[in-house]
Amino acid sequence: TRKPTLGEASREAFMSYGSYDSFRVGGSVNQPINDKTAVNATLTYGQTGGYIDDTDSEKLGFTSGVVTQATERLKLSASLDYFQDRFETAYYGTPLIPLAFAQDSSGEVSSANGYVLDKAIKYNNYNATDGLMKSSSIWLRTNAEYALSDSWTVNNELSYFSADRSWEDVDYYTFDVNTGLLNRDATIITHDHQFWADRFTIANDSTLAGKRNRFTAGLEYIATDFSSKRRFGTTTAVDPFNPVRGVMPTVNNVNYYYLQNYDSKVETFAVFAEDAFNLTPNWLTVVGLRYEDIDLTRDVANLVASTTSTFKRNYDSLSWRVGTVYDVNENVSLFAQYNQATMPLATLLLSNSSNSSFDLSTGTSVEVGTKSSFWDNRGVITVSLFQIEQDDILTRDPNNPALTVQGGSQRSRGIEFDVTLDVTEQWTVGANAAFQKSEYTDLLDGGGNSLKGNRPYNVPSRTFNLNTAYTLESIPLTIGGGMRHAGSFYTNTANTIEVAGHTLFDASLAYQVGNGTLTLRGKNLTDEFYADWSGYSSTQVYVGEPRTFEMTYNLIF
């Protein structure tokens, strides 16, 4: 949320239209009321027909805020965010089918079982014709900051969040080699989600032993209520090439084998502290920690068995970090940090009795790097090495693979870099890349087979982005171009289905018109066919967006 700015009135607006009848419009205003108070508001709306058949969607967002310097020492602010979206018959991926059944195999997927991604069905929608995914949320925040002295400050933020979400979709598709049809599963899920949070901090910015020292400590309380209806069932099979999609099945014990209602309450109390100390003017050290006490209460009503179960669980979590930044000179800085944290194996709000007995998993991360400016500060480059480990993830019992236990682990190691360069006053270039080796270091599958060395699904081993822009001297025209690359990834932990990497090319033209800028953007100019995610079954992948164009006018007044 953009905060109101004192003493500065501004207004902005934009409108755009693009491929697939995509339309976006929005505007924002910042208005001082007097020299001590200002308000702002932003409204945006967007809709699109979608590049997958029958996937219309729309989004609406509104944010607003007010800030006032009530006294010389007291600053008050409040904000409201509202968001809603609606997706008609949302897209949940394209199913893989055996090569023998494919009409136009793409070669984008290689698999041990011979399943491929078929171009002939690349834009087909297999959701029910009345499928609907929608949500709305509101977030209210108030903040009071009071300067006790020139060095001591207290701050309190009180917030309330409420969201309603609903999924009524046919979202899971598997090919049946005996019938040549896609078997489909139906899902109905609702979320009624609210939380209250209050965060109090006290901060000091002064000297310690003659060195600058910044200290912050605080308390936080979060109370969450979450209710969810969950229905999982089956519906009619369809021809993958000519799907007769039908409607959502009626909710009953015949069509839905899983009918449950969840009611969860989570209370979290946290205490935290952080200290940033300058050992020298060029050397900063940071130490921080956070302790959480989490109480979970969960009621699960099984409508099929006509039973209700209740369980409670308490979790203790301690996370901490240390870091340092050293300025070698005015152009070169070195940095390093180490973090240790805990996290639930699955969202606490959806925990069931089977995984409630598991402890929180633990994780560590290490990063070291350097940031340097060069060529008279016309270029900046950042390079870092990292390692992230997570322990106590779910695996299978080596003595009885049918049982799920804790004890698995995974690790990612890699290097990242980012560089920006002003080649001339008119020409800028930027690039960033990440190369990583992500693997399970201890994991068993349901057959007791070791998955050690396998890569987690949906994780490419490399990504690379390049962009450049050149502004002509004679006319107010900026020409831009870019490249986006992502390496291959797997759709399952067994690494038996691999999705090929892809490289996309983009371009833009921006021309100043009046007080605004008219911009034409083109994405995936070569119209490459690719997949970029696998989110449901391992034999379902999301086909990426084809070549698209968008014209946008941004106005400042």
C-alpha positions as CSV (number, residue, x, y, z in Angstrom):
1,T,0.0,0.0,0.0
2,R,1.4,3.4,-1.0
3,K,1.5,5.6,2.1
4,P,0.2,9.2,2.0
5,T,2.8,11.9,1.5
6,L,2.7,15.2,3.4
7,G,3.0,18.4,1.5
8,E,2.8,16.9,-1.9
9,A,-0.4,16.7,-4.1
10,S,-0.2,14.2,-7.0
11,R,-2.6,12.3,-9.3
12,E,-1.9,9.4,-11.6
13,A,-4.1,7.4,-14.0
14,F,-3.6,4.6,-16.5
15,M,-5.6,2.6,-19.0
16,S,-4.6,-0.4,-21.1
17,Y,-6.0,-2.8,-23.7
18,G,-4.4,-5.9,-25.0
19,S,-4.6,-9.4,-26.4
20,Y,-7.6,-11.7,-25.4
21,D,-9.7,-8.6,-24.7
22,S,-7.6,-7.7,-21.7
23,F,-8.5,-4.3,-20.2
24,R,-7.1,-2.5,-17.2
25,V,-7.8,0.9,-15.7
26,G,-6.8,2.6,-12.5
27,G,-6.0,5.9,-10.8
28,S,-4.5,7.2,-7.6
29,V,-4.5,10.5,-5.8
30,N,-2.4,11.9,-2.9
31,Q,-3.9,15.0,-1.3
32,P,-2.6,17.0,1.7
33,I,-5.4,18.3,3.9
34,N,-3.0,20.7,5.6
35,D,0.7,20.8,6.4
36,K,0.2,18.0,9.0
37,T,-2.4,15.7,7.4
38,A,-2.6,13.9,4.0
39,V,-4.8,11.2,2.4
40,N,-4.5,9.0,-0.6
41,A,-6.5,6.5,-2.5
42,T,-5.9,4.0,-5.4
43,L,-8.5,2.2,-7.5
44,T,-7.7,-0.4,-10.1
45,Y,-9.9,-2.7,-12.2
46,G,-8.9,-5.4,-14.7
47,Q,-10.5,-8.1,-16.8
48,T,-9.4,-10.5,-19.5
49,G,-10.8,-13.3,-21.7
50,G,-7.8,-15.4,-21.0
51,Y,-5.7,-17.4,-23.5
52,I,-7.2,-20.7,-22.4
53,D,-10.7,-21.4,-23.7
54,D,-13.5,-19.9,-21.6
55,T,-11.4,-18.5,-18.7
56,D,-12.8,-14.9,-18.3
57,S,-11.7,-13.2,-15.1
58,E,-11.8,-9.8,-13.4
59,K,-10.1,-8.1,-10.5
60,L,-10.9,-5.1,-8.5
61,G,-8.7,-3.4,-5.9
62,F,-9.0,-0.3,-3.7
63,T,-6.5,1.0,-1.2
64,S,-6.7,4.2,0.9
65,G,-4.8,5.8,3.7
66,V,-4.5,8.8,6.0
67,V,-1.5,10.1,8.0
68,T,-1.4,12.9,10.4
69,Q,1.4,14.5,12.5
70,A,-0.9,15.0,15.5
71,T,1.8,16.6,17.6
72,E,5.5,17.1,17.3
73,R,6.1,13.7,18.7
74,L,3.0,11.7,17.7
75,K,2.3,10.4,14.2
76,L,-0.9,8.6,13.4
77,S,-1.9,6.7,10.3
78,A,-4.6,4.3,9.1
79,S,-5.2,2.4,5.9
80,L,-7.8,0.2,4.2
81,D,-7.2,-2.3,1.5
82,Y,-10.0,-4.1,-0.4
83,F,-9.5,-6.7,-3.1
84,Q,-11.8,-9.0,-5.0
85,D,-11.4,-11.4,-8.0
86,R,-13.6,-13.7,-10.0
87,F,-12.4,-16.4,-12.4
88,E,-15.1,-18.1,-14.5
89,T,-14.2,-21.8,-15.2
90,A,-10.5,-21.2,-14.2
91,Y,-7.6,-23.0,-15.9
92,Y,-6.0,-25.8,-13.8
93,G,-3.5,-27.1,-16.3
94,T,-3.3,-29.2,-19.4
95,P,-3.1,-33.0,-18.9
96,L,-0.3,-35.1,-20.3
97,I,-1.4,-38.0,-22.5
98,P,0.4,-41.1,-23.9
99,L,2.4,-40.5,-27.0
100,A,0.3,-43.2,-28.8
101,F,-2.9,-41.1,-28.3
102,A,-1.3,-37.7,-29.1
103,Q,-2.2,-35.8,-32.3
104,D,0.6,-33.2,-32.2
105,S,3.3,-34.1,-29.6
106,S,5.3,-31.1,-28.6
107,G,8.5,-32.6,-27.1
108,E,8.2,-30.2,-24.2
109,V,7.8,-33.0,-21.7
110,S,9.8,-36.2,-21.4
111,S,8.6,-38.9,-19.1
112,A,9.4,-42.5,-18.0
113,N,5.9,-43.6,-18.9
114,G,5.8,-42.0,-22.4
115,Y,3.3,-39.3,-21.5
116,V,3.7,-36.1,-23.6
117,L,2.3,-32.5,-23.8
118,D,0.1,-32.4,-26.9
119,K,-0.2,-29.1,-28.8
120,A,-3.6,-30.3,-30.1
121,I,-5.2,-29.7,-26.7
122,K,-3.0,-26.8,-25.5
123,Y,-5.8,-24.3,-25.0
124,N,-8.6,-26.7,-24.1
125,N,-10.5,-26.1,-20.8
126,Y,-11.6,-29.2,-18.9
127,N,-13.3,-27.4,-16.0
128,A,-17.0,-27.6,-15.5
129,T,-18.9,-24.9,-17.5
130,D,-20.3,-23.5,-14.3
131,G,-17.0,-23.6,-12.4
132,L,-16.2,-20.6,-10.3
133,M,-13.2,-19.3,-8.3
134,K,-13.7,-16.1,-6.4
135,S,-12.4,-14.2,-3.4
136,S,-12.8,-10.9,-1.5
137,S,-10.8,-9.5,1.3
138,I,-10.5,-6.4,3.4
139,W,-7.5,-5.3,5.5
140,L,-7.7,-2.5,8.1
141,R,-4.6,-1.2,9.8
142,T,-3.9,1.6,12.3
143,N,-0.6,2.8,13.5
144,A,0.6,5.1,16.2
145,E,4.2,6.2,16.6
146,Y,5.3,8.3,19.5
147,A,8.8,9.7,20.0
148,L,9.6,9.4,23.8
149,S,12.8,11.4,23.2
150,D,15.3,12.1,20.4
151,S,16.5,8.5,20.7
152,W,13.5,6.4,22.0
153,T,10.4,5.7,19.9
154,V,7.4,3.4,20.6
155,N,5.1,2.1,17.9
156,N,1.8,0.2,17.9
157,E,0.1,-1.3,14.9
158,L,-3.4,-2.8,15.2
159,S,-4.8,-4.7,12.2
160,Y,-7.9,-6.7,11.1
161,F,-8.1,-8.9,8.1
162,S,-11.1,-10.7,6.7
163,A,-11.4,-12.9,3.6
164,D,-14.0,-15.1,1.9
165,R,-12.7,-17.5,-0.8
166,S,-14.5,-20.1,-2.8
167,W,-13.5,-22.7,-5.3
168,E,-16.1,-24.8,-7.2
169,D,-14.2,-26.5,-10.0
170,V,-13.3,-29.6,-11.8
171,D,-9.6,-29.3,-11.4
172,Y,-7.9,-32.7,-11.5
173,Y,-7.5,-34.7,-14.8
174,T,-5.9,-38.1,-15.4
175,F,-5.8,-40.0,-18.7
176,D,-7.3,-43.5,-18.8
177,V,-5.5,-45.6,-21.4
178,N,-8.4,-48.1,-21.4
179,T,-11.1,-45.6,-22.5
180,G,-9.0,-42.9,-24.1
181,L,-10.8,-40.4,-21.9
182,L,-9.8,-38.0,-19.1
183,N,-11.1,-39.0,-15.7
184,R,-11.9,-35.8,-13.7
185,D,-12.2,-34.9,-10.0
186,A,-14.5,-32.2,-8.6
187,T,-13.6,-29.9,-5.8
188,I,-15.6,-27.5,-3.6
189,I,-13.6,-25.5,-1.0
190,T,-14.6,-22.4,1.0
191,H,-12.6,-20.2,3.3
192,D,-14.0,-17.9,5.9
193,H,-10.9,-16.3,7.3
194,Q,-10.4,-13.6,9.9
195,F,-7.5,-12.5,12.1
196,W,-6.8,-9.7,14.6
197,A,-3.2,-8.7,15.2
198,D,-1.5,-6.2,17.5
199,R,2.2,-5.4,17.3
200,F,4.0,-3.2,19.8
201,T,7.6,-2.2,19.4
202,I,10.0,0.1,21.3
203,A,13.1,1.3,19.4
204,N,16.3,3.1,20.3
205,D,18.8,4.9,18.0
206,S,21.8,6.1,20.0
207,T,25.4,5.2,20.7
208,L,26.9,2.4,22.7
209,A,30.6,2.6,23.7
210,G,30.8,5.5,21.3
211,K,29.4,3.5,18.4
212,R,26.0,3.9,16.7
213,N,23.5,1.3,17.9
214,R,19.9,0.7,16.9
215,F,17.8,-1.6,19.0
216,T,14.2,-2.8,18.6
217,A,12.2,-5.0,20.8
218,G,8.5,-5.9,20.7
219,L,5.5,-8.1,21.4
220,E,2.9,-9.4,18.9
221,Y,-0.4,-11.1,19.3
222,I,-2.4,-12.7,16.5
223,A,-5.8,-14.4,16.8
224,T,-7.0,-16.3,13.8
225,D,-10.4,-17.8,13.1
226,F,-10.7,-20.0,10.0
227,S,-13.6,-22.1,8.7
228,S,-13.5,-24.2,5.6
229,K,-16.0,-26.5,3.8
230,R,-14.1,-29.2,1.8
231,R,-15.8,-31.4,-0.8
232,F,-13.9,-33.8,-3.0
233,G,-15.5,-36.1,-5.6
234,T,-15.7,-37.3,-9.2
235,T,-17.6,-36.3,-12.3
236,T,-17.9,-37.4,-15.9
237,A,-14.9,-38.3,-18.0
238,V,-14.3,-36.3,-21.2
239,D,-12.7,-36.7,-24.6
240,P,-9.4,-34.7,-24.3
241,F,-9.7,-33.4,-27.9
242,N,-13.5,-32.6,-27.8
243,P,-14.5,-32.2,-24.2
244,V,-18.1,-32.0,-23.2
245,R,-17.4,-30.4,-19.9
246,G,-20.8,-30.6,-18.2
247,V,-21.6,-28.8,-14.9
248,M,-20.5,-29.3,-11.3
249,P,-22.0,-32.5,-9.8
250,T,-24.6,-32.2,-7.2
251,V,-23.3,-32.4,-3.6
252,N,-24.2,-35.8,-2.1
253,N,-22.5,-38.9,-0.8
254,V,-22.6,-40.5,-4.2
255,N,-20.8,-37.8,-6.2
256,Y,-18.4,-36.7,-3.3
257,Y,-16.5,-39.2,-1.3
258,Y,-15.1,-36.5,1.0
259,L,-17.4,-34.2,2.9
260,Q,-15.8,-32.4,5.8
261,N,-16.1,-29.0,7.6
262,Y,-13.0,-27.6,9.3
263,D,-13.1,-25.0,12.1
264,S,-9.7,-23.7,13.3
265,K,-8.5,-21.2,15.9
266,V,-4.9,-20.2,16.2
267,E,-3.5,-17.9,18.8
268,T,0.1,-16.7,18.4
269,F,2.0,-14.8,21.0
270,A,5.5,-13.6,19.9
271,V,8.3,-11.7,21.5
272,F,11.2,-10.4,19.3
273,A,14.3,-8.2,19.4
274,E,16.9,-7.0,17.0
275,D,20.1,-5.0,17.4
276,A,22.2,-3.3,14.7
277,F,25.6,-2.2,15.9
278,N,28.3,-0.3,14.1
279,L,31.6,-1.8,15.1
280,T,33.2,0.9,12.9
281,P,31.6,3.5,10.6
282,N,32.1,1.0,7.8
283,W,31.2,-2.2,9.6
284,L,27.6,-3.1,10.7
285,T,26.5,-6.2,12.6
286,V,22.9,-7.3,13.1
287,V,21.5,-9.8,15.6
288,G,17.8,-10.7,15.8
289,L,15.6,-13.3,17.4
290,R,11.9,-14.2,17.6
291,Y,10.1,-16.6,19.9
292,E,6.5,-17.7,19.2
293,D,4.0,-19.6,21.3
294,I,1.3,-21.1,19.1
295,D,-2.0,-22.7,20.2
296,L,-4.0,-24.5,17.7
297,T,-7.6,-25.8,18.2
298,R,-9.3,-27.7,15.4
299,D,-12.7,-29.2,14.9
300,V,-13.3,-31.5,12.0
301,A,-16.9,-32.6,11.1
302,N,-17.0,-35.6,8.8
303,L,-20.4,-35.5,7.1
304,V,-20.0,-38.9,5.5
305,A,-19.3,-40.7,8.7
306,S,-21.4,-38.3,10.8
307,T,-18.6,-37.8,13.3
308,T,-16.8,-34.8,14.8
309,S,-13.2,-34.8,16.0
310,T,-11.4,-32.2,18.0
311,F,-7.7,-31.8,18.6
312,K,-5.4,-29.3,20.2
313,R,-1.7,-28.7,19.8
314,N,0.8,-26.2,21.2
315,Y,4.0,-25.3,19.3
316,D,7.0,-23.4,20.4
317,S,9.1,-21.7,17.8
318,L,12.5,-19.9,18.1
319,S,14.0,-18.2,15.1
320,W,17.1,-16.1,15.0
321,R,19.6,-14.5,12.6
322,V,23.0,-12.8,12.5
323,G,24.3,-10.7,9.7
324,T,27.0,-8.2,8.9
325,V,27.8,-5.6,6.2
326,Y,31.3,-4.3,5.7
327,D,32.0,-1.3,3.4
328,V,35.5,-2.0,2.0
329,N,35.4,1.4,0.4
330,E,32.8,3.7,-1.1
331,N,32.3,1.4,-4.1
332,V,32.5,-2.1,-2.6
333,S,30.5,-3.8,0.3
334,L,30.7,-7.3,1.6
335,F,27.7,-8.9,3.4
336,A,26.9,-12.2,5.1
337,Q,24.0,-13.6,7.1
338,Y,22.9,-16.8,8.8
339,N,19.2,-17.6,9.6
340,Q,17.6,-20.4,11.6
341,A,13.9,-20.8,11.6
342,T,11.0,-23.2,12.2
343,M,8.0,-23.8,10.0
344,P,4.9,-26.0,10.0
345,L,4.9,-29.0,7.6
346,A,1.5,-27.8,6.3
347,T,-0.6,-24.7,7.0
348,L,-1.7,-24.9,10.6
349,L,-5.2,-23.8,9.6
350,L,-5.7,-27.0,7.5
351,S,-4.0,-29.4,9.9
352,N,-5.7,-32.7,10.4
353,S,-5.4,-35.2,13.2
354,S,-2.8,-37.3,11.3
355,N,-0.3,-34.5,10.9
356,S,-1.1,-32.7,14.1
357,S,1.3,-35.0,16.0
358,F,4.3,-33.8,13.9
359,D,6.6,-31.1,15.2
360,L,7.6,-28.0,13.3
361,S,10.3,-28.5,10.7
362,T,13.5,-26.6,11.1
363,G,15.5,-24.7,8.5
364,T,18.7,-22.8,8.1
365,S,20.0,-20.4,5.4
366,V,23.4,-18.9,4.8
367,E,24.3,-16.2,2.3
368,V,27.5,-14.3,1.6
369,G,28.1,-11.8,-1.2
370,T,29.3,-8.5,-2.4
371,K,27.8,-5.4,-3.9
372,S,30.0,-3.1,-6.0
373,S,29.6,0.0,-8.0
374,F,32.0,0.7,-10.9
375,W,32.6,2.9,-14.0
376,D,32.0,6.2,-12.0
377,N,28.9,4.6,-10.4
378,R,27.2,4.0,-13.7
379,G,27.2,0.3,-13.0
380,V,26.1,-1.8,-9.9
381,I,26.7,-5.5,-9.5
382,T,25.6,-7.8,-6.7
383,V,26.8,-11.4,-6.4
384,S,25.8,-13.8,-3.6
385,L,26.3,-17.5,-2.7
386,F,23.6,-19.2,-0.7
387,Q,22.6,-22.4,1.0
388,I,19.2,-23.3,2.3
389,E,18.4,-26.5,4.3
390,Q,15.2,-27.8,5.7
391,D,15.1,-30.7,8.1
392,D,12.3,-32.9,9.6
393,I,10.2,-32.8,6.4
394,L,7.7,-35.7,5.9
395,T,9.2,-38.9,4.5
396,R,8.3,-42.6,4.8
397,D,9.3,-45.0,7.6
398,P,12.2,-47.1,6.3
399,N,10.9,-50.1,8.3
400,N,7.3,-49.6,7.1
401,P,7.0,-47.4,4.0
402,A,3.2,-47.3,4.4
403,L,3.7,-45.0,7.4
404,T,4.5,-41.3,7.1
405,V,7.1,-40.0,9.5
406,Q,9.3,-36.9,10.0
407,G,13.0,-37.1,9.3
408,G,13.4,-36.1,5.6
409,S,15.6,-33.2,4.5
410,Q,16.3,-31.1,1.5
411,R,18.9,-28.5,0.5
412,S,19.5,-25.8,-2.1
413,R,22.9,-24.3,-3.0
414,G,23.5,-21.7,-5.6
415,I,24.7,-18.4,-6.8
416,E,22.8,-15.3,-7.7
417,F,23.9,-12.1,-9.5
418,D,22.3,-8.9,-10.5
419,V,23.8,-6.1,-12.6
420,T,22.6,-2.7,-13.9
421,L,24.6,-0.5,-16.2
422,D,24.0,3.0,-17.6
423,V,26.0,2.5,-20.8
424,T,25.2,6.1,-21.8
425,E,22.7,8.7,-20.6
426,Q,20.2,7.2,-23.0
427,W,21.0,3.5,-22.8
428,T,20.5,1.2,-19.8
429,V,21.1,-2.5,-19.5
430,G,20.1,-4.9,-16.6
431,A,20.6,-8.6,-16.1
432,N,20.0,-11.1,-13.3
433,A,20.5,-14.8,-12.9
434,A,20.3,-17.6,-10.4
435,F,22.0,-21.0,-10.7
436,Q,21.1,-23.6,-8.0
437,K,21.3,-27.2,-7.1
438,S,18.2,-28.2,-5.2
439,E,17.9,-31.8,-3.9
440,Y,16.5,-34.1,-1.4
441,T,19.3,-35.1,1.0
442,D,17.1,-37.7,2.8
443,L,13.7,-38.8,1.5
444,L,11.9,-42.1,0.9
445,D,8.8,-42.7,-1.4
446,G,5.8,-44.9,-0.6
447,G,7.7,-47.9,-2.0
448,G,10.6,-47.4,0.3
449,N,12.9,-46.2,-2.5
450,S,15.4,-43.5,-1.7
451,L,14.9,-40.1,-3.5
452,K,18.2,-38.8,-2.3
453,G,19.7,-36.5,-4.9
454,N,16.4,-35.9,-6.7
455,R,15.3,-32.3,-7.3
456,P,12.0,-31.0,-5.7
457,Y,9.3,-30.4,-8.2
458,N,8.7,-27.1,-9.9
459,V,12.3,-25.9,-9.2
460,P,14.4,-25.0,-12.3
461,S,18.1,-25.3,-11.9
462,R,18.7,-21.9,-13.5
463,T,16.9,-18.7,-14.4
464,F,18.2,-15.7,-16.3
465,N,16.7,-12.3,-17.3
466,L,18.1,-9.6,-19.5
467,N,16.6,-6.2,-20.3
468,T,17.7,-3.0,-22.0
469,A,16.2,0.3,-22.9
470,Y,17.4,3.1,-25.2
471,T,15.9,6.6,-25.3
472,L,16.3,8.5,-28.6
473,E,17.7,12.0,-28.3
474,S,15.7,13.5,-31.2
475,I,12.3,12.4,-30.1
476,P,10.8,11.3,-26.7
477,L,10.8,7.6,-27.7
478,T,12.2,4.8,-25.6
479,I,12.9,1.4,-27.2
480,G,13.1,-1.6,-24.8
481,G,13.8,-5.3,-25.1
482,G,14.2,-8.2,-22.8
483,M,14.8,-12.0,-22.5
484,R,13.5,-14.4,-19.9
485,H,14.9,-17.8,-19.5
486,A,14.1,-20.7,-17.1
487,G,15.6,-24.1,-17.1
488,S,13.8,-27.4,-17.0
489,F,11.9,-28.7,-14.0
490,Y,10.3,-31.9,-12.7
491,T,6.6,-32.4,-11.9
492,N,7.2,-35.1,-9.2
493,T,9.6,-36.0,-6.5
494,A,10.6,-39.2,-8.3
495,N,11.9,-37.0,-11.2
496,T,10.3,-39.2,-13.8
497,I,8.5,-36.4,-15.6
498,E,10.6,-33.4,-16.9
499,V,9.3,-30.2,-18.4
500,A,11.7,-28.5,-20.8
501,G,13.1,-25.1,-20.1
502,H,12.1,-22.0,-22.2
503,T,13.5,-18.7,-23.4
504,L,11.1,-15.8,-24.2
505,F,11.7,-12.5,-25.9
506,D,9.9,-9.2,-25.1
507,A,9.9,-5.7,-26.5
508,S,8.4,-2.3,-25.8
509,L,8.0,1.2,-27.3
510,A,7.3,4.1,-25.0
511,Y,6.4,7.6,-26.3
512,Q,5.7,10.7,-24.3
513,V,2.3,12.2,-25.1
514,G,1.3,15.3,-23.2
515,N,1.7,14.6,-19.4
516,G,1.8,10.9,-19.9
517,T,3.5,8.0,-21.6
518,L,2.0,5.8,-24.3
519,T,3.6,2.3,-24.2
520,L,3.2,-0.7,-26.5
521,R,4.5,-4.0,-25.0
522,G,4.9,-7.3,-26.7
523,K,5.6,-10.5,-24.8
524,N,6.8,-13.9,-26.0
525,L,7.4,-12.3,-29.5
526,T,8.5,-15.7,-31.0
527,D,5.2,-17.3,-29.8
528,E,7.1,-20.1,-28.1
529,F,5.1,-23.0,-26.8
530,Y,6.1,-23.9,-23.3
531,A,4.9,-25.0,-19.9
532,D,6.0,-23.2,-16.7
533,W,4.4,-24.9,-13.7
534,S,2.8,-28.1,-12.4
535,G,0.3,-27.5,-9.6
536,Y,-2.1,-30.4,-9.3
537,S,-1.3,-34.0,-10.4
538,S,2.2,-34.7,-11.7
539,T,0.6,-35.3,-15.2
540,Q,-0.9,-31.8,-15.4
541,V,1.2,-28.8,-16.5
542,Y,0.3,-25.1,-17.0
543,V,0.9,-24.0,-20.6
544,G,2.5,-20.6,-20.7
545,E,1.1,-17.5,-22.2
546,P,1.5,-17.2,-26.0
547,R,2.5,-14.0,-27.9
548,T,0.6,-11.1,-26.4
549,F,0.4,-7.3,-27.0
550,E,-0.7,-4.5,-24.7
551,M,-1.1,-0.8,-25.2
552,T,-1.0,1.4,-22.0
553,Y,-1.3,5.1,-21.4
554,N,0.0,6.4,-18.0
555,L,-0.9,9.9,-17.1
556,I,0.5,12.1,-14.3
557,F,-1.4,15.3,-13.6
